[in-house]
Amino acid sequence: MDNQKIWEIAKRQSAIDLNCRAEDFDRAHPVIVSSAANPGARKYLELPFVCNLVSYGNNIVASIDSRYETIVRDYIEKYPAEHCMETPNLQVLNDAFSAHDLRVCFMAEYFLPDLSFLKPLSCDFEMRILYQPDFAGYYTPAWSNALCEKRKELDVLGVGAYDGDTLVGLAGCSADCDSMWQIGVDVLPAYRRKGIASALTSRLALEILKHGKVPFYCCAWCNVKSARNAVKSGFRPAWVEMTVKSRAFIEQMIL
């Protein structure tokens, strides 16, 4: 595994998720494809998409319901890729979809490990490798980023930090697809700013690589603390996504 291979695997997976070709992310012009369900897609994605915009930095690839092609094409062909997922331009897309009872919903940044910087970091607490049976008692709000109660079967590997017998930090990974496992991390409030999150994240990333999988990390663009942890742990920004959802879906989320 090297950096080039990691990026190739990520783009192939994004192509499965979006129903496009991996090379589409490297084109100099925007690409629009019809979204479709695929058993190889990341497990948490709800397919087909109404509209999902993805950029690896070169262009925008839009995976859409073809009924909204005019809206999406007018938008991504008007603005440069680097300005398609920011306000005020994003308001144009949001307003256009609002007429169909749809709204911009998820906006996230994804990170991949840079093997030139990824190394095992340490902290002042004992770290232990954990497996699926070890997670049974930890599906609580305190560990909701590291573990996912709705998809317990996908939580396959983790690293815990312990103060004596007390779990104080946990990085877990979800086997979201065949080639890539997603990392999430939580640290108890009293133990934050002690280097635990980066120690757990880096150690888990290396364990994932030992299993022949690519670790990836995701956070909202406004989650500066999480993005800093990704970078400190040896990850670098790789791609961004923006997803449109129904108004009803969004209203249910914010209740």
Phi, psi and omega in degrees: 000129173225177184301319180297318179296320179301314180293323178297317179297317181297316181292325176295321179292318177299324178295321175296315182298322187263351183066046177227193176257148180301324181290345179298333182285348181255004182284160181272357183231158179294151181232135176240131179227160176276129179289148179208149175293146180211126181297343179271358181288162175305135192297330185275353180285139175260103184251152359284157177285152162286309176199125175226120180257132180229139175222131170263012175112339183267318185206187172248130168251123183249120175255118195221165161283122188301342178297338184250021184298319182298316179301311185290316181298314179302324183285306187285343175271347179273320187249146174299153183306320184289351179244005181284338184244039177219154172280152006277350184302323183298334178297329178297314179293317180299317180296321180295319179285334181300330179295344180250018180064034179235154182215156170295133185238278186273137174223120187216154175248138182244144184237145174239152180290141171256111187292349174285340183240339182290124178207160180289117176267156184244162173217181185274011184236152178295135177246138182229140174285133182238152180234175188311314180298336182285345186274352192309319184269008189245016176274072181229166180305329182298334184239030187285344174274327181281328183232155179234111183296328182289338182227054183304326185295342181269347180281101193250341188203148179201170172227127180250147173252134188235134168257097191068239178260006183263125175287123182244345177207145182214126168249126178236159177231144181252130179280075188288338176202177188296327189252347187226135178242132184267134181263136169229151185218144175224145174226135178300142185310318183291348184247010182282162181064034177237012179081010183289313185301313181291325177296316179293316183296314181294318180295319180292321178302318179292323177294321178298316179299324177297332178276003178079018180247160177265121174282141172223161190223138184226142172208160173294149182301329183276356182273079186297320180300318181291319178297320177297320178298318179302312182294315179299328183279355178105014177260158178225151179303137183237307179210165178231153180223148174222130187235136176265137179228169178290154177301320181298318179299315183292318180296326178293325181292324188264004177297000000 
